[in-house]
Amino acid sequence: MKATPAERTKGVCSPPSIPLPAVRVDASVEILKALADPTRLQMVGVLKRASEPVCICDFTAAFALSQPTISHHVGKLREAGLVEVTKSGIWAYYRLARNLDVRTRAVLDALV
């Protein structure tokens, strides 16, 4: 016997299951938000190809952006866990985080 419109719940005949745990979704969203900016995606590409950590001054020169703007972008990448920083004197040097999980590395491989 067919369900009548009165028997349906919120217009769904068969509710789909949610495939990912909320904590994994939240972590993925933060990474994708960080990569959604063109400058940050380019920065990640530079870091992925670099054999040594990249100085913040090099980012400033390469992107023709002010130091505060570059710092903002790198800060977003750090918040997402994509990069790590080492300081030497007044300079900060960035590299891709060494503890990136395999899924994040696969995303980066696909994008840059």
WOFEN-V709006 format. One record per pair of residues at least 24 apart in sequence whose C-alpha atoms are under 10 Angstrom apart, sorted by the first residue. I is the first residue (numbers start at 1). J is the second residue. Records with the same first field share a line. If there is no record, write none. Layout:
I = J + J
//
This chain:
27 = 80 + 81
28 = 80 + 103 + 104
29 = 80
30 = 76 + 77 + 79 + 80 + 81
31 = 76 + 77 + 78 + 79 + 80 + 81 + 82 + 104 + 107
32 = 80 + 104 + 107
33 = 76 + 77 + 80
34 = 73 + 74 + 75 + 76 + 77 + 78 + 79 + 80 + 81 + 82
35 = 76 + 77 + 80 + 82 + 107 + 108 + 111
37 = 73 + 76
39 = 63 + 65 + 70 + 73 + 74
40 = 70 + 72 + 73 + 74 + 76 + 77
41 = 73 + 77 + 108 + 111 + 112
42 = 111 + 112
43 = 70 + 73 + 74 + 77 + 94 + 95 + 96 + 112
44 = 74 + 77 + 82 + 83 + 94 + 95 + 96 + 108 + 111 + 112
45 = 96 + 108 + 109 + 111 + 112
46 = 95 + 96 + 112
47 = 83 + 94 + 95 + 96 + 97
48 = 95 + 96 + 105 + 108 + 109 + 112
49 = 95 + 96 + 112
50 = 94 + 95 + 96
51 = 95
52 = 93 + 94 + 95
53 = 84 + 85 + 86 + 92 + 93 + 94 + 95 + 96
54 = 85 + 86 + 92 + 93 + 94 + 95 + 96
55 = 85 + 86 + 87 + 88 + 91 + 92 + 93 + 94 + 95
56 = 85 + 91 + 92 + 93 + 94
57 = 91 + 92 + 93
58 = 93
59 = 94
82 = 108
//
